[in-house]
Each structure stands twice: as structure tokens, then as C-alpha cells.
Amino acid sequence: MVNAWLATTDAAVDAWIPVGMLVPFAAPPHEPVLDVIAEHDFPEAIAAAKVRSANLARDGCSGPLVVPGADHYFERAATGLAAAVAPFIARALAGECK
């Protein structure tokens, strides 16, 4: 839903972290994006992440992230997921993604 909303809004968004998204971006993102998938994600999520990587901003923050040992539902990987995204959130909110 966020993917579709971001493609049609002019709202200011500081950063976006899609997790396990199964489709390409609806429109090239204008905000920093940390595109998260699990190491053992669904094949569709892994394939879509490869397609999305071409549309990630070259802003020093955006990029793909694979969470080791996780499955699509991030069961027993919540702590690893939080630790992996925290530095991105800190950089994005500090305005370091230029």
C-alpha cells in the first residue's frame, strides 16, 4: 500500500523501508530507501528486489539489505531486523542522505 501511495503523492517522506516487498516500485522513489529482504525470502521477493535495485537513489544511504538467517516473516529475526535498519533511520533523519 505504501508503494502505491508514494507513487501518487507529493507528501514529504524522510525515508522508506519496504520489508519483503513482492513487487517492483510503482514509481522511482524520491526518498532514501532501504530495501530489506530476508536471506530465505520468497523467490518473488528476491527477484523483485533485484529489479528495484536499479531504481534506488544514489544518495549515500539507499540500498538493498539482506537480513541473514531470516525468512519472509522475520520470525526469530526481529532483533536482527531492528539492528539492521536502525543506522539507516538515524542517517536519514539526520539529513545525511544527499
DSSP file (Angstrom, degrees, kcal/mol; ACC not computed):
  #  RESIDUE AA STRUCTURE BP1 BP2  ACC     N-H-->O    O-->H-N    N-H-->O    O-->H-N    TCO  KAPPA ALPHA  PHI   PSI    X-CA   Y-CA   Z-CA
    1    1 A M     >        0   0    0      0, 0.0     4,-2.5     0, 0.0     5,-0.2   0.000 360.0 360.0 360.0 -39.6    0.0    0.0    0.0
    2    2 A V  H  >  +     0   0    0      1,-0.2     4,-3.1     2,-0.2     5,-0.3   0.903 360.0  57.5 -63.6 -39.6    2.8    2.4    0.8
    3    3 A N  H  > S+     0   0    0      1,-0.2     4,-1.2     2,-0.2    -1,-0.2   0.931 111.1  41.4 -55.4 -49.2    4.4    1.6   -2.6
    4    4 A A  H  > S+     0   0    0      2,-0.2     4,-0.6     1,-0.2    -1,-0.2   0.898 115.0  51.3 -67.1 -41.1    1.2    2.7   -4.4
    5    5 A W  H >X S+     0   0    0     -4,-2.5     3,-1.4     1,-0.2     4,-0.7   0.928 107.9  51.1 -63.7 -46.0    0.7    5.7   -2.1
    6    6 A L  H 3< S+     0   0    0     -4,-3.1     3,-0.4     1,-0.3    -1,-0.2   0.810 105.2  58.3 -62.9 -28.2    4.2    7.0   -2.6
    7    7 A A  H 3< S+     0   0    0     -4,-1.2    -1,-0.3    -5,-0.3    -2,-0.2   0.675 115.6  34.5 -73.1 -16.5    3.8    6.8   -6.4
    8    8 A T  H << S+     0   0    0     -3,-1.4     2,-0.3    -4,-0.6    -1,-0.2   0.353 103.9  79.8-122.2   5.8    0.8    9.1   -6.3
    9    9 A T     <  -     0   0    0     -4,-0.7    -4,-0.0    -3,-0.4     0, 0.0  -0.798  53.6-156.0-117.3 157.5    1.5   11.6   -3.5
   10   10 A D        +     0   0    0     -2,-0.3    -1,-0.1     2,-0.1    -4,-0.1   0.221  53.9 133.9-105.5   9.5    3.6   14.8   -3.2
   11   11 A A        -     0   0    0      1,-0.1     2,-0.5    -5,-0.0    -2,-0.1  -0.278  64.0-110.9 -61.4 144.7    3.9   14.3    0.6
   12   12 A A        -     0   0    0      2,-0.0     2,-0.4    19,-0.0    -1,-0.1  -0.678  37.7-177.3 -79.6 124.3    7.3   14.7    2.1
   13   13 A V        -     0   0    0     -2,-0.5     3,-0.1     1,-0.1    17,-0.0  -0.992  19.3-156.0-124.0 127.8    8.7   11.4    3.3
   14   14 A D  S    S-     0   0    0     -2,-0.4     2,-0.3     1,-0.2    -1,-0.1   0.855  72.5 -20.5 -73.2 -34.8   12.0   11.3    5.1
   15   15 A A        -     0   0    0     16,-0.2     2,-0.4    78,-0.0    -1,-0.2  -0.979  54.9-143.8-167.7 161.7   12.8    7.7    4.3
   16   16 A W  B     -a   33   0A   0     16,-2.2    18,-2.1    -2,-0.3    -3,-0.0  -1.000   6.3-171.7-139.8 135.3   11.1    4.4    3.4
   17   17 A I        -     0   0    0     -2,-0.4     2,-0.3    16,-0.2    18,-0.2  -0.788   9.1-169.0-126.8  87.8   12.0    0.9    4.4
   18   18 A P        -     0   0    0      0, 0.0    18,-2.5     0, 0.0     2,-0.5  -0.597  10.7-154.7 -72.6 138.4   10.0   -1.7    2.5
   19   19 A V  B     -b   36   0B   0     -2,-0.3    18,-0.2    16,-0.2    16,-0.1  -0.956  68.3 -17.3-121.2 114.7   10.4   -5.2    4.0
   20   20 A G  S    S-     0   0    0     16,-3.4    17,-0.1    -2,-0.5    -1,-0.1   0.805  81.0-177.2  66.5  30.5    9.9   -8.2    1.9
   21   21 A M        -     0   0    0     15,-0.5    -1,-0.2     1,-0.1    28,-0.1  -0.398  17.5-157.5 -66.2 136.0    8.1   -6.4   -0.9
   22   22 A L        +     0   0    0     -2,-0.1    -1,-0.1    26,-0.1    26,-0.1   0.411  66.6  53.1 -96.7   0.2    7.0   -8.7   -3.6
   23   23 A V  S    S-     0   0    0      1,-0.1     3,-0.1    25,-0.1    29,-0.1  -0.847  86.3 -95.0-132.4 164.3    6.7   -6.2   -6.5
   24   24 A P        -     0   0    0      0, 0.0     2,-0.1     0, 0.0    -1,-0.1  -0.245  60.3 -76.1 -68.5 168.4    8.7   -3.6   -8.2
   25   25 A F        -     0   0    0     23,-0.2   -21,-0.1     1,-0.1   -22,-0.0  -0.441  32.9-138.7 -62.3 139.6    8.4    0.1   -7.2
   26   26 A A  S    S-     0   0    0      1,-0.3    -1,-0.1   -23,-0.1   -22,-0.1   0.782  89.8  -1.4 -70.0 -27.2    5.2    1.7   -8.6
   27   27 A A  S    S-     0   0    0    -24,-0.1    -1,-0.3    28,-0.0     3,-0.1  -0.962  98.3 -80.9-154.6 151.8    7.3    4.8   -9.4
   28   28 A P        -     0   0    0      0, 0.0    28,-0.1     0, 0.0    24,-0.0  -0.363  58.4-111.7 -56.8 130.9   11.0    5.6   -8.8
   29   29 A P        -     0   0    0      0, 0.0     4,-0.1     0, 0.0   -22,-0.0  -0.317  23.2-164.1 -68.2 148.1   11.4    6.6   -5.2
   30   30 A H  S    S+     0   0    0      2,-0.1     3,-0.0   -24,-0.1    26,-0.0   0.487  72.5  64.0-104.4  -9.3   12.2   10.2   -4.3
   31   31 A E  S    S-     0   0    0      1,-0.1    26,-0.3   -19,-0.0   -16,-0.2  -0.712 102.0 -80.5-111.2 161.9   13.2    9.5   -0.7
   32   32 A P        -     0   0    0      0, 0.0   -16,-2.2     0, 0.0     2,-0.4  -0.392  51.4-161.3 -60.1 138.9   16.1    7.4    0.7
   33   33 A V  B     -a   16   0A   0    -18,-0.2    30,-2.2    24,-0.1     2,-0.7  -0.990  21.9-164.7-131.4 128.3   15.1    3.7    0.6
   34   34 A L  E     - c   0  63B   0    -18,-2.1     2,-1.0    -2,-0.4    28,-0.1  -0.941  20.6-155.1-106.0 106.3   16.5    0.8    2.5
   35   35 A D  E     - c   0  64B   0     28,-2.4    30,-2.5    -2,-0.7     2,-0.4  -0.725  15.5-165.5 -90.6 101.7   15.1   -2.2    0.5
   36   36 A V  E     +bc  19  65B   0    -18,-2.5   -16,-3.4    -2,-1.0   -15,-0.5  -0.734  17.1 162.2 -98.9 131.0   15.0   -5.1    3.0
   37   37 A I  E     - c   0  66B   0     28,-2.5    30,-2.4    -2,-0.4     2,-0.2  -0.932  36.8-108.6-134.0 164.6   14.5   -8.8    2.2
   38   38 A A  E >   - c   0  67B   0     -2,-0.3     3,-1.5    28,-0.2    33,-0.1  -0.609  23.3-121.3 -90.0 151.7   15.3  -11.9    4.2
   39   39 A E  E 3  S+     0   0B   0     28,-2.2    32,-0.2     1,-0.3    -1,-0.1   0.875 118.1  35.6 -57.5 -37.4   18.1  -14.3    3.3
   40   40 A H  E 3  S+ c   0  71B   0     30,-2.7    32,-0.7    27,-0.3    -1,-0.3  -0.284  93.1 146.8-111.0  45.0   15.5  -17.1    2.9
   41   41 A D    <   -     0   0    0     -3,-1.5    -4,-0.0    30,-0.3    30,-0.0  -0.163  59.7 -75.1 -75.3 171.7   12.8  -14.9    1.5
   42   42 A F     >  -     0   0    0      1,-0.1     4,-2.0   -22,-0.1     3,-0.5  -0.369  43.1-117.4 -61.7 146.5   10.2  -15.9   -1.1
   43   43 A P  H  > S+     0   0    0      0, 0.0     4,-2.5     0, 0.0     5,-0.2   0.852 116.0  57.0 -55.1 -34.8   11.7  -16.2   -4.6
   44   44 A E  H  > S+     0   0    0      2,-0.2     4,-2.4     1,-0.2     5,-0.2   0.886 106.1  48.8 -65.0 -38.6    9.3  -13.5   -5.7
   45   45 A A  H  > S+     0   0    0     -3,-0.5     4,-2.1     2,-0.2    -1,-0.2   0.904 112.1  48.2 -67.9 -41.2   10.7  -11.1   -3.1
   46   46 A I  H  X S+     0   0    0     -4,-2.0     4,-1.5     2,-0.2    -2,-0.2   0.919 114.0  46.4 -65.3 -43.6   14.3  -11.8   -4.1
   47   47 A A  H  X S+     0   0    0     -4,-2.5     4,-1.5     1,-0.2    -2,-0.2   0.913 112.6  49.5 -65.5 -43.0   13.5  -11.4   -7.8
   48   48 A A  H  X S+     0   0    0     -4,-2.4     4,-2.7     1,-0.2    -1,-0.2   0.872 106.7  56.4 -65.4 -36.3   11.6   -8.1   -7.2
   49   49 A A  H  X S+     0   0    0     -4,-2.1     4,-1.7     1,-0.2    -1,-0.2   0.880 104.4  53.0 -62.8 -37.4   14.4   -6.7   -5.1
   50   50 A K  H  < S+     0   0    0     -4,-1.5     4,-0.5     2,-0.2    -1,-0.2   0.900 111.2  46.1 -64.0 -39.9   16.8   -7.2   -8.0
   51   51 A V  H >< S+     0   0    0     -4,-1.5     3,-0.9     1,-0.2     4,-0.3   0.913 111.9  51.4 -67.1 -43.1   14.5   -5.3  -10.2
   52   52 A R  H >< S+     0   0    0     -4,-2.7     3,-2.1     1,-0.2     4,-0.4   0.800  92.3  75.1 -65.5 -28.9   14.1   -2.5   -7.7
   53   53 A S  G >< S+     0   0    0     -4,-1.7     3,-1.0     1,-0.3    -1,-0.2   0.810  88.0  60.3 -58.4 -30.2   17.8   -2.0   -7.1
   54   54 A A  G <  S+     0   0    0     -3,-0.9    -1,-0.3    -4,-0.5    -2,-0.2   0.732 106.2  48.6 -67.4 -21.2   18.1   -0.2  -10.4
   55   55 A N  G <  S+     0   0    0     -3,-2.1    -1,-0.2    -4,-0.3     2,-0.2   0.372  82.3 116.0-101.9   3.8   15.7    2.4   -9.2
   56   56 A L  S <  S-     0   0    0     -3,-1.0   -26,-0.0    -4,-0.4   -22,-0.0  -0.518  72.8-107.1 -74.2 141.0   17.3    3.1   -5.8
   57   57 A A        -     0   0    0    -26,-0.3     2,-0.9    -2,-0.2     3,-0.2  -0.275  15.7-131.7 -62.9 150.2   18.6    6.6   -5.4
   58   58 A R        +     0   0    0      1,-0.2    -1,-0.1    40,-0.1     5,-0.0  -0.609  65.2 128.0 -99.3  68.3   22.4    7.1   -5.4
   59   59 A D  S    S-     0   0    0     -2,-0.9    39,-0.7     3,-0.1    -1,-0.2   0.272  81.4-103.9-113.2   8.9   22.2    9.2   -2.2
   60   60 A G  S    S+     0   0    0     38,-0.2    -2,-0.1     2,-0.2    37,-0.0   0.365 113.6  53.1  84.3  -6.7   24.7    7.6    0.1
   61   61 A C  S    S+     0   0    0     -4,-0.1    -1,-0.1    30,-0.0    31,-0.1   0.643  82.0  90.6-123.8 -40.7   22.0    5.9    2.1
   62   62 A S        +     0   0    0    -28,-0.1   -28,-0.2    -5,-0.1    -2,-0.2  -0.256  51.7 110.6 -66.7 147.3   19.7    4.0   -0.2
   63   63 A G  E     -c   34   0B   0    -30,-2.2   -28,-2.4    -5,-0.0     2,-0.2  -0.940  62.7 -71.1 169.0 174.1   20.4    0.4   -1.0
   64   64 A P  E     -c   35   0B   0      0, 0.0     2,-0.3     0, 0.0   -28,-0.2  -0.535  37.5-165.4 -84.4 156.7   19.4   -3.2   -0.6
   65   65 A L  E     -c   36   0B   0    -30,-2.5   -28,-2.5    -2,-0.2     2,-0.5  -0.957   7.0-162.2-144.2 125.2   19.7   -5.1    2.7
   66   66 A V  E     -c   37   0B   0     -2,-0.3   -28,-0.2   -30,-0.2   -30,-0.1  -0.936  16.4-142.7-105.7 123.6   19.5   -8.9    3.2
   67   67 A V  E >   -c   38   0B   0    -30,-2.4   -28,-2.2    -2,-0.5     3,-1.4  -0.777  25.8-123.9 -88.5 114.0   18.9   -9.9    6.8
   68   68 A P  E 3  S+     0   0B   0      0, 0.0     3,-0.1     0, 0.0    12,-0.1  -0.242  85.2   5.7 -60.8 139.8   20.9  -13.1    7.4
   69   69 A G  E 3  S+     0   0B   0      1,-0.2     2,-0.2   -31,-0.0   -31,-0.1   0.364  98.7 126.8  75.6  -5.5   19.1  -16.2    8.6
   70   70 A A  E <   -     0   0B   0     -3,-1.4   -30,-2.7   -33,-0.1    -1,-0.2  -0.490  47.0-148.7 -87.4 153.8   15.7  -14.6    8.3
   71   71 A D  E >   -c   40   0B   0      4,-0.3     3,-2.1   -32,-0.2   -30,-0.3  -0.567  44.7 -84.1-104.8 179.7   12.6  -16.0    6.5
   72   72 A H  T 3  S+     0   0    0    -32,-0.7   -31,-0.1     1,-0.3    -2,-0.0   0.808 131.3  47.9 -55.7 -32.1   10.0  -13.8    4.8
   73   73 A Y  T 3  S-     0   0    0      2,-0.1    -1,-0.3     1,-0.0     3,-0.1   0.474 102.9-131.9 -90.9  -1.7    8.1  -13.4    8.1
   74   74 A F    X   +     0   0    0     -3,-2.1     3,-1.9     1,-0.2     4,-0.4   0.798  38.7 177.5  54.5  32.2   11.3  -12.5   10.0
   75   75 A E  T 3  S+     0   0    0      1,-0.3    -4,-0.3     2,-0.2    -1,-0.2  -0.473  72.0   2.5 -63.7 134.8   10.3  -15.0   12.7
   76   76 A R  T 3  S+     0   0    0     -2,-0.2    -1,-0.3    -3,-0.1     4,-0.1   0.656 120.2  84.6  59.3  17.7   13.0  -15.0   15.4
   77   77 A A    <>  +     0   0    0     -3,-1.9     4,-2.7    -4,-0.1     5,-0.2   0.230  48.3 107.4-128.0  12.0   14.8  -12.3   13.4
   78   78 A A  H  > S+     0   0    0     -4,-0.4     4,-2.7     1,-0.2     5,-0.2   0.895  81.9  49.9 -60.4 -41.0   13.1   -9.2   14.7
   79   79 A T  H  > S+     0   0    0      2,-0.2     4,-2.4     1,-0.2    -1,-0.2   0.920 112.5  47.1 -64.6 -43.2   16.1   -8.1   16.7
   80   80 A G  H  > S+     0   0    0      2,-0.2     4,-1.9     1,-0.2    -2,-0.2   0.880 112.0  50.8 -64.9 -38.4   18.4   -8.6   13.7
   81   81 A L  H  X S+     0   0    0     -4,-2.7     4,-1.9     2,-0.2    -2,-0.2   0.938 111.6  47.1 -64.2 -47.1   15.9   -6.6   11.5
   82   82 A A  H  X S+     0   0    0     -4,-2.7     4,-1.8     1,-0.2    -2,-0.2   0.911 112.8  49.0 -61.8 -42.8   15.8   -3.8   14.0
   83   83 A A  H  < S+     0   0    0     -4,-2.4    -1,-0.2     1,-0.2    -2,-0.2   0.847 111.0  51.4 -65.8 -33.1   19.6   -3.7   14.4
   84   84 A A  H  < S+     0   0    0     -4,-1.9     4,-0.4     1,-0.2    -1,-0.2   0.850 115.6  38.8 -73.8 -34.4   20.0   -3.7   10.6
   85   85 A V  H  X S+     0   0    0     -4,-1.9     4,-2.3     1,-0.2     3,-0.3   0.717  95.7  81.3 -90.4 -20.2   17.6   -0.8    9.9
   86   86 A A  H  X S+     0   0    0     -4,-1.8     4,-2.5     1,-0.2     5,-0.2   0.887  90.9  49.9 -56.0 -45.4   18.5    1.5   12.9
   87   87 A P  H  > S+     0   0    0      0, 0.0     4,-2.4     0, 0.0    -1,-0.2   0.896 111.1  50.4 -63.0 -36.6   21.6    3.0   11.3
   88   88 A F  H  > S+     0   0    0     -4,-0.4     4,-2.9    -3,-0.3     5,-0.2   0.940 110.8  48.5 -63.4 -46.9   19.7    3.8    8.1
   89   89 A I  H  X S+     0   0    0     -4,-2.3     4,-2.7     1,-0.2     5,-0.2   0.927 111.5  50.1 -59.9 -45.2   16.9    5.5   10.0
   90   90 A A  H  X S+     0   0    0     -4,-2.5     4,-1.3    -5,-0.2    -1,-0.2   0.925 113.6  45.0 -60.2 -45.8   19.4    7.5   12.0
   91   91 A R  H  <>S+     0   0    0     -4,-2.4     5,-2.6     2,-0.2     6,-0.3   0.921 114.4  48.5 -65.3 -43.9   21.3    8.7    8.9
   92   92 A A  H ><5S+     0   0    0     -4,-2.9     3,-1.3     1,-0.2     5,-0.3   0.924 113.1  46.1 -64.1 -44.9   18.1    9.5    7.0
   93   93 A L  H 3<5S+     0   0    0     -4,-2.7    -1,-0.2     1,-0.3    -2,-0.2   0.725 108.4  57.2 -72.8 -20.1   16.5   11.5    9.9
   94   94 A A  T 3<5S-     0   0    0     -4,-1.3    -1,-0.3    -5,-0.2    -2,-0.2   0.442 116.7-114.5 -85.7  -0.3   19.8   13.4   10.4
   95   95 A G  T < 5S+     0   0    0     -3,-1.3    -3,-0.2    -4,-0.3    -2,-0.1   0.742  76.0 132.8  76.4  23.0   19.7   14.6    6.8
   96   96 A E      < +     0   0    0     -5,-2.6     2,-1.0    -6,-0.2    -4,-0.2   0.385  41.9  92.3 -89.0   3.7   22.8   12.6    5.8
   97   97 A C              0   0    0     -6,-0.3   -37,-0.2    -5,-0.3    -1,-0.1  -0.765 360.0 360.0-100.5  89.8   21.3   11.1    2.7
   98   98 A K              0   0    0     -2,-1.0   -38,-0.2   -39,-0.7    -1,-0.2   0.366 360.0 360.0-119.5 360.0   22.3   13.6   -0.1
